[in-house]
């Protein structure tokens, strides 16, 4: 498997390697807790959602035309984000965070004229995919983000191929609404996804449970120090491949609900009377993770393409890392646990200028190993604290929940099955129709087809 190839085989191999890395890290985390009594099968099942998140994030970044090398490293950082691993206390939201990049990928590919006809028929199903775990806040946030991007593409009506047909987008959104409603009501994964067992700030303090309040280092651990470093590198070099204001606004929006909860007195604004938004301060950080990941991938890709552009960015970044790293423990309620943040910033700050001496290809190999290590260490700090939900809840509560889930599935209506079948059938017919139109619009001429099939005589070869 090569991270520098361009074939489909290399892409599939990259996804499998991402899953293997996530599995190894979670196995090491289980060994920290249980030692020789580690349940290897249970640890492998716990790694399924982060591994799926790595695969979908990889596909999203490839759809945004990031290189395979950069998409691989960024997807690993997304899957092993301390926040995403701590979200295992809410399996439904974690599953939605793993599937949400599929919806964003569909929107990104619809914005490319060469792939629009292929992906637009399936956009409705992919927009509904995050609701396979039921009605989740991350699924709603992903839908709102996709709607904003689709509206921007449709609004570009005077740019020729850059615009999307409004009728096609409307049909895709109708299918998405039917599919999302059917999945949310059907809730097919209910028996395997227990209810959440966390508070609004628990996912931020996954590396030291029991901490109260909000500190800076907990916020920095949402995307992890590796992705933060490369996002800052792209900002200092002035991003060329991604809109910095757009994705910075997305990242900032993820922090707003928590800021409102922390700064607002208890009981104000009626938050205590809105059960449906009680999870929002914890789950909205997915927007921050996504925005930083996109900026990090664009920044690293731009640096590897043109490392000599804006050469002053690396010295400035090293200076920022050297000044910030010693101050991070003072901004935390658990200073002894914050050494990976400062160590990562300093290590990457000293490592980036080495590309001149090593050459860009050897530097890429070294950087890949370093990035995997620096994103694994914060993950290993979270895993011993954020155990699976089955260990956090008493066995009696788990049994009652399983019995209630089975009873609810027996009493569930049957119309969601029909709704999902209609969406699947309509998408398939739409895709076949688009494929037939493409084949009819550009048929191969008969003479050209005959010349390809018929082998020329040796005397006629030039």
Secondary structure, 3 states (H helix, E strand, C coil): CCCCCCCHHHHHHHHHHHHHHHHHHHHHHHHHHHHHHCCHHHHHHHHHHHHHHHHHHHHHHHHCCCCHHHHHHHHHHHHCCHHHHHHHHCHHHHHHHHHHHHHHHHHHHHCCCCCHHHHHHHHHHHHHHHHHHCCCHHHHHHHHHHHHHHHHHHHCCCCHHHCCCHHHHHHHHHHHHHHHHHHHHHCCCHHHCCCCCCCCCCCCCCCCCCCCCCCHHHHHCCCCHHHHHHHHHHHHCCCCCCCHHHHHHHHHHHHHHHHHHHHCCCCHHHHHHCHHHCCHHHHCHHHHHHHHHHHHHHHHHHHHHCCCCCCHHHHHHHHHHHHHHCCHHHHCCCHHHCHHHHHHHHHHHHHHCCHHHHCHHHHHHHHHHHHHHHHHHHHHHHHCCCCCHHHHCCHHHHHHHHHHHHHHHHCCCCHHHHHHHHHHHHHHHHHHHHHHHHHHHCCCCHHHHHHHHCCCCHHHCC
